[in-house]
Amino acid sequence: MTLSRARVPATGVRRLTTTLYGYAFLDDLVLLYPVYALLFADTGLPLWQISSLFALWSLTAVVLEVPSGAWADTVSRRRLLWIGPLLTAAGFALWVTVPSYGAFALGFVLWGAGGALGSGSLEALVYDELERLGAAERYARVMGRTRAARLLGTVVAMGLAGPVLALGGYGAVGAASVLACLLAAATATRLPEHRVPGAGKGRTRWSATLRSGLAEARGDRSVRRALLLVPAVTAVWSALDEYVSLLIRDLGVADATVPYLVLLVWAAVTVGSLFAGPAERLGTRGLAALIAGAALALAVGAGVRTPAGIALVGLAFAGFQLAEVLADVRLQHRIEDARRATVTSVASLGTELVTLVVFGVYSLLGASLAHSTVFMILSVPYLVTALVLGRASGRPRNESPQERARTQ
């Protein structure tokens, strides 16, 4: 029996997505997420050392983001996707076996390096495989569900961390986190990859890919606009999510209630990711309206200072998550295959840099203002982004009918 031509792509897409969703879930099923700050404090680290660890983590991502993307365009992307979780597992093992500032610092470097290897590599692999199967139009839906799988892994990890910590302490939590990373690495080896990297894999090939990728980002106006949109819709809300628990605690609710309201926010974000496929039809004007609506929900939700307002914050985050996926879709449609991971990593680098700026701004504003006020102020950049997008959608552009159909 032979499969029909339609059946072959369907089977290939199913294999890709099933493995992808499992990988994404396991990659974020890290029970150390909600308790690693407690581990650092219980080891005796003062606040300034804990803050320096977070800065080192971000700095590692900034330094390695673009070089790792260029590397992913010259070697097997699947290989980088299974190496990344192994590096992270090694870092977590260090944390719980020899807890000390040096071990924590090295662990964050390994975690940042592992994340950098996967950033850009995953998006490029998925897009190229879908394009090979004639299903590139499914990219938004697939990546939206991938984000939902990651968020589900985070939510499950948050739910399991407390009981596991109570039963076996930090050692048990660390062991569970290492196991999840090892399972993620094993799952990544099952991802399909039909792309054949170029024969030149040495320094010249790597550096040439990096230069050409950066040149594409600088020289192609449509690529540059799509690239800048990614940090514009991603950086602020991804920084704000670190402060959600503080925003909730300022409402005066019991500490035991805080985790449940945080879960409410992330449940909304998870559901929002599932609408990425249908939302791709919004076009530029629709995307601008989505961002503006999410910004208003963020400002109002933070400003009312009630649990109902936190639900609005969750709705706003869901809108930003959806916009983040759609911004990635627009970028992938415009990149040449040979430099896909490099340019995607440039966008991720921009996000990391802007996120660091947002952390600094939040620290300055939060020194004298309530968390709710800071959240309201930081909704303004999204209104500006929505305005710029809305105006850009009305300007004529020199682009193909196919590209115009995707973006209008």
Salt bridges, closest charged atoms under 4 A:
ASP27 OD2 - ARG150 NH1 2.94
ASP28 OD1 - ARG150 NH1 3.11
ASP73 OD1 - ARG77 NH2 2.52
ASP128 OD2 - ARG77 NH1 2.53
ASP128 OD1 - ARG340 NE 3.01
GLU129 OE1 - ARG132 NE 3.50
GLU129 OE1 - HIS194 ND1 3.05
GLU193 OE2 - ARG195 NH1 3.83
GLU216 OE1 - ARG339 NE 2.96
GLU280 OE2 - HIS333 NE2 3.36
GLU324 OE2 - ARG147 NH1 2.89
GLU336 OE1 - ARG339 NH2 2.81
ASP337 OD1 - ARG340 NH2 2.29
GLU399 OE1 - ARG397 NE 3.50
GLU403 OE2 - ARG334 NE 3.25
